[in-house]
Amino acid sequence: MLLLLILQSIVSAAIYNGHMESEQKFPQIKAETLAGDEVVFPDVAEGKISLILVAFERQTQGQVDSWSKPFMNEFGNDQNYMFYEIPMISIGWKVIAPIIDGGMRSGVPKEMHDNVATYYGPLKEYYNKLDVDGTSLCYVYLLDKHGYVVWKEKGKADGQKIEGLFNKAHALNK
C-alpha cells in the first residue's frame, strides 16, 4: 500500500496540467503572416493539433516542404489540424522586411499565406528554447491543442519520420 502511494506521488509530481514534465510549452514567437496578420505562437494554434516548422535559412525550404506537403495531404481537410511555417530572420534584416516578405509572397501560393508567419528579431534566445543545434536544418514540432510540444524532429523528412509524425498526430485526435 505504501509503495502504491509513493508511485502515485511520483507520477503526480511528473504531470502538470495533464502534461508530462518533459513536455514543454512551445515558446512565444510574435510573427506576421504573409497575409499581413500579426500572430503569436503558440496562441494562434490553440485548440488545434499543429505542425510547426521552423527554419533559419532559405536553403532549408526543401526540408520544410518534405514535412509540410505530406502533413497537408494527410490532415489538410481536417479542421482539428493546422500547419505553420515560421521563417526565423535576424533583426538586422528587418529594414528590408517588405522586400523579403514580398519575395516569399510571390513564391508561396496565396492559399498558404496564412500558414507562413515570418519572425524578425533576436535569434539566440530561440536556439536554446527550440533545441537548435545548427541553422542548416529545419526544426519540426507537433503541438497538442494546448500548445505543448509532444513530438519533435529535425532535418529532411523520410518515410519513417513521417510515419512517426502521423501516428502521433492521429493519436492526439482520439
NORURFEN-V194453 format. One record per backbone hydrogen bond with DSSP energy under -0.5 kcal/mol. CO is the residue of the C=O (numbers start at 1). NH is the residue of the N-H. E is the energy in kcal/mol with one decimal. If there is no record, write none. Layout:
BEGIN
co={CO;CO}
nh={NH;NH}
e={E;E}
END
This chain:
BEGIN
co={1;2;3;4;5;6;7;8;9;10;11;12;14;16;19;20;24;29;29;31;32;33;37;39;40;41;42;43;45;48;49;50;50;51;51;52;52;53;54;55;57;58;60;61;62;63;64;64;65;67;68;69;70;71;72;75;77;78;80;82;84;85;85;86;87;87;89;90;91;93;94;96;96;97;98;99;100;101;102;103;104;109;110;112;112;113;113;113;115;115;116;118;119;121;123;123;124;125;126;127;128;134;138;139;140;141;141;142;142;143;144;145;147;148;148;149;151;153;158;159;160;161;162;163;164;165;166;167;168;169;170;171}
nh={5;6;7;8;9;10;11;12;13;14;15;15;21;19;16;23;149;31;41;39;118;36;33;31;44;29;45;46;48;50;82;52;143;53;84;54;141;86;139;88;60;61;64;65;66;67;67;68;69;71;72;73;74;75;76;78;79;81;49;51;53;87;117;55;89;119;121;93;94;96;97;99;100;101;102;103;104;105;106;107;108;112;113;115;116;34;35;116;85;117;34;32;89;91;126;127;128;129;130;132;131;137;155;54;153;52;143;150;151;50;147;47;26;144;150;24;142;140;162;163;164;165;166;167;168;169;170;171;172;173;173;174}
e={-2.0;-2.2;-2.5;-2.3;-2.1;-2.3;-2.5;-2.6;-2.2;-1.5;-0.7;-0.7;-2.4;-1.8;-3.0;-1.7;-3.1;-0.5;-2.9;-3.0;-2.6;-1.9;-3.1;-2.7;-2.6;-1.7;-1.6;-1.8;-2.2;-0.7;-2.2;-0.6;-3.2;-0.5;-2.7;-0.5;-2.5;-3.6;-2.8;-3.4;-1.7;-1.8;-2.4;-2.8;-1.6;-0.8;-1.3;-2.8;-1.9;-2.0;-2.8;-2.3;-2.2;-3.2;-2.0;-2.2;-0.6;-1.9;-3.1;-2.6;-2.8;-0.6;-2.6;-1.9;-0.7;-2.6;-2.1;-2.0;-1.8;-1.5;-1.8;-0.7;-2.3;-3.4;-1.9;-2.2;-2.2;-2.9;-2.0;-1.0;-1.2;-2.5;-1.6;-1.6;-0.6;-1.3;-1.0;-0.6;-3.1;-0.6;-1.9;-2.0;-3.0;-0.7;-1.1;-1.4;-1.1;-1.8;-2.5;-3.1;-1.3;-0.9;-2.6;-3.0;-2.0;-3.2;-0.6;-2.9;-1.0;-1.6;-1.9;-3.2;-2.9;-2.3;-0.6;-0.5;-2.9;-2.8;-2.7;-2.2;-2.1;-2.4;-3.0;-2.6;-2.1;-2.8;-2.8;-2.1;-1.7;-0.6;-1.1;-1.2}
END
